[in-house]
């Protein structure tokens, strides 16, 4: 069993019908199976409404299965007595960092989580310093969050989760509200945490360029996993991704069009350096 496992997971939202009398249900997740190993970088892609954000909330037990089971480090999310431990194991970073930052000073915000876990004061400050260092924000320890850029705020939000020492971080579209520079900052931070600290990363996104260095990619559509594989395996299927209203990285699209024109290069090229290498052979 991996650190995150979903077995025949189903989740349905209940809502009142238009007549206001009967209740209808919408199936947001439809019989999904996932097995994510510790230390992996996993990306979940999908168009708006595909169910990918609902998956994120299932992992952190913000939502519970309608059917099936979700395990976090072998703990069943449906068992209330495990809830506190589950949320310590699987930290969550949301789309808008302003919804997650509550301190008036960066170091206070990062220390808030460990303090609520009952961590001793000396250990809290050690965690604050190490978390800030991990996300490259040490120089902003005394800064006010409202004076930071979007990318810097998101890195503070990630540091706040790291200070609680989770085994896994779930990031639900963490770059959706950021400019290109902010996106690069956050993605670099995520990648380094995964490679250097072996934190399991689950990245929910619809930006294709963000997942080219992932270990595995899941593609969702209408609550189902419709594709899964390595980034190269996924992005070599350009026409199939288009059916699911998804783009591919620009360099992948360019190489795809070159192949259609008769240029002999491999499928699923992910970087500019890779394409240049292929063309120069």
C-alpha positions in Angstrom: 0.0 0.0 0.0 1.3 3.5 -0.9 1.1 6.5 1.3 -2.1 7.5 -0.4 -4.5 4.9 -1.7 -8.1 5.2 -3.0 -10.1 2.1 -3.6 -13.3 2.3 -5.8 -13.7 5.8 -4.6 -17.1 7.5 -5.2 -18.2 10.9 -4.1 -21.6 12.5 -4.7 -22.7 16.1 -3.9 -26.3 16.3 -2.7 -28.3 19.3 -3.7 -32.0 20.4 -3.9 -33.7 20.1 -7.2 -35.2 23.1 -9.0 -38.6 22.4 -7.4 -37.0 22.8 -4.0 -38.6 19.6 -2.7 -36.6 16.6 -3.9 -32.8 16.1 -3.5 -30.6 15.2 -6.4 -27.1 14.0 -6.4 -24.1 14.8 -8.7 -21.4 12.3 -8.9 -18.1 14.2 -8.8 -15.8 11.2 -8.4 -16.8 7.9 -10.1 -15.1 4.7 -9.0 -11.5 5.9 -8.9 -8.5 3.8 -7.8 -5.2 5.5 -6.9 -2.0 4.2 -5.4 0.7 6.8 -4.7 4.0 5.7 -3.2 5.9 7.7 -0.6 8.3 10.2 -2.1 6.5 10.3 -5.5 5.6 13.5 -7.4 2.2 12.9 -8.8 0.2 15.3 -10.9 -3.6 15.2 -11.4 -4.8 17.0 -14.5 -8.3 17.8 -15.7 -10.6 20.5 -17.1 -12.8 22.5 -14.7 -15.4 20.2 -13.2 -13.4 17.1 -13.9 -13.3 16.2 -10.2 -9.6 16.9 -9.5 -10.2 19.3 -6.6 -12.7 17.0 -5.0 -9.9 14.3 -5.0 -7.6 16.8 -3.2 -10.3 17.3 -0.5 -10.7 13.5 -0.1 -7.0 13.1 0.6 -7.1 15.6 3.4 -10.4 14.3 4.7 -12.2 17.6 4.1 -14.7 15.4 2.2 -15.4 11.8 2.9 -16.2 9.0 0.4 -19.8 8.3 -0.5 -18.6 4.8 -1.5 -15.2 3.2 -1.4 -12.2 4.0 0.8 -9.3 6.5 1.0 -6.2 5.5 3.0 -3.6 8.1 4.1 -0.5 6.3 5.5 -2.7 3.2 6.1 -5.4 5.2 8.0 -9.0 5.2 6.7 -10.2 8.8 6.3 -13.7 7.8 7.2 -12.7 6.9 10.8 -13.2 10.1 12.8 -10.7 9.0 15.5 -7.9 9.1 12.8 -8.8 12.6 11.4 -6.2 14.5 13.4 -3.4 12.2 12.5 -4.5 12.1 8.8 -4.3 15.9 8.6 -0.9 15.8 10.1 0.3 13.4 7.5 -1.3 15.1 4.5 -0.9 18.9 4.4 -3.0 21.0 2.1 -2.1 24.1 0.1 -5.0 25.9 -1.5 -5.3 28.1 -4.6 -5.5 31.4 -2.8 -2.7 31.9 -0.2 -4.7 34.7 1.4 -7.2 32.1 2.6 -4.5 30.2 4.3 -2.2 32.9 5.9 -3.6 34.1 9.2 -0.5 35.6 11.0 0.4 39.3 10.9 4.1 38.3 10.6 5.5 35.5 8.4 7.2 33.6 11.3 4.0 33.8 13.4 2.0 32.4 10.6 4.3 29.4 10.0 4.5 28.7 13.8 0.7 28.6 14.1 0.3 25.0 12.9 3.0 23.4 15.1 1.7 25.4 18.1 -1.7 23.9 17.6 -0.2 20.5 17.5 1.3 21.0 20.9 4.9 21.3 19.8 7.2 22.8 22.3 8.3 26.4 21.8 11.9 25.7 21.1 11.0 23.1 18.5 8.5 25.4 16.9 11.2 28.0 16.2 13.5 25.3 14.8 10.7 24.3 12.4 9.9 27.9 11.4 13.5 28.4 10.4 13.9 25.1 8.6 10.6 25.6 6.7 11.5 29.1 5.6 14.9 27.9 4.4 13.3 25.0 2.5 11.1 27.5 0.5 13.8 30.2 0.1 12.0 32.8 2.3 14.4 33.1 5.3 15.0 36.8 4.6 11.2 37.5 5.0 10.9 35.9 8.4 9.9 39.3 10.0 7.9 40.5 7.0 4.2 41.2 6.9 2.4 38.8 4.5 0.3 41.6 2.9 3.6 43.1 1.7 4.6 40.0 -0.2 4.0 39.1 -3.9 1.6 36.3 -4.8 4.4 33.8 -5.3 6.0 34.7 -2.0 2.7 34.4 -0.2 2.2 30.9 -1.7 5.7 29.9 -0.6 4.8 31.1 3.0 1.7 28.9 2.8 3.8 25.9 1.8 6.2 26.7 4.6 3.3 26.8 7.1 2.3 23.2 6.0 5.9 22.0 6.1 6.3 23.2 9.7 3.8 20.6 10.7 6.1 17.9 9.1 3.6 16.1 6.9 4.7 13.1 4.8 2.6 14.4 1.9 1.6 17.8 0.6 -1.5 18.2 -1.6 -1.5 21.4 -3.7 -4.8 22.3 -5.2 -4.0 24.6 -8.2 -1.4 26.6 -6.2 -0.3 28.7 -9.1 -3.7 29.5 -10.6 -3.7 33.1 -9.2 0.0 33.8 -9.9 1.9 35.6 -12.6 4.6 33.6 -14.6 7.4 34.6 -12.1 5.3 33.5 -9.1 4.4 30.2 -10.8 8.1 29.5 -11.4 9.0 30.3 -7.8 6.3 27.9 -6.5 7.1 25.1 -8.9 10.8 25.3 -8.1 10.0 25.1 -4.4 7.7 22.1 -4.9 10.3 20.3 -7.0 13.1 20.9 -4.5 10.9 19.7 -1.6 10.2 16.5 -3.4 13.7 15.8 -4.5 15.7 17.0 -1.5 13.4 16.3 1.4 11.5 13.3 -0.2 8.1 14.9 0.6 5.4 13.2 -1.4 3.8 15.8 -3.7 0.3 15.6 -5.2 -0.2 18.6 -7.6 -3.7 19.3 -8.8 -3.4 21.6 -11.9 -4.6 22.4 -15.4 -1.3 23.9 -16.5 0.5 21.3 -18.6 4.0 22.7 -18.2 3.8 22.2 -14.5 3.8 18.4 -14.6 6.6 17.5 -17.1 8.9 16.5 -14.2 6.3 14.5 -12.3 6.8 10.8 -11.7 3.2 10.0 -12.7 0.3 11.8 -14.2 -3.4 11.1 -13.8 -5.9 12.7 -16.2 -9.5 13.1 -15.1 -12.7 13.7 -17.0 -16.3 13.7 -15.6 -15.1 12.2 -12.3 -13.2 9.3 -13.8 -9.5 8.7 -14.4 -9.3 8.4 -18.2 -5.5 8.4 -18.6 -2.5 7.6 -16.4 1.2 7.2 -17.0 4.5 9.1 -17.1 4.4 12.7 -18.5 6.0 11.4 -21.7 3.4 8.7 -22.1 0.6 11.1 -21.5 1.9 14.0 -23.7 2.7 11.7 -26.6 -1.1 11.4 -27.0 -1.8 14.9 -28.2 -5.0 14.1 -30.1 -6.5 12.2 -27.1 -5.7 15.0 -24.7 -7.5 17.4 -27.1 -10.6 15.2 -26.8 -10.6 16.0 -23.1 -10.2 19.7 -23.8 -6.6 19.7 -22.5 -3.6 21.4 -24.0 0.0 20.1 -24.0 3.2 22.0 -23.4 4.0 24.3 -26.3 7.2 22.4 -27.2 5.3 19.1 -27.2 2.7 20.5 -29.6 5.5 21.9 -31.8 7.2 18.5 -32.0 3.9 16.8 -32.6 3.2 19.1 -35.6 6.8 18.5 -36.9 6.2 14.7 -36.7 3.0 15.1 -38.7 5.0 17.0 -41.3 7.4 14.1 -41.7 10.2 15.2 -39.4 11.6 12.1 -37.8 11.7 12.9 -34.0 10.4 10.9 -31.1 6.9 11.4 -29.7 6.2 13.1 -26.3 9.1 15.6 -26.3 8.8 17.7 -23.1 11.5 20.3 -23.1 13.1 22.8 -25.6 16.5 21.2 -24.9 15.1 17.8 -25.8 13.6 19.1 -29.1 16.9 20.8 -30.1 18.8 17.6 -29.4 16.4 15.6 -31.6 16.6 18.1 -34.5 20.4 18.3 -34.3 20.9 14.5 -34.6 
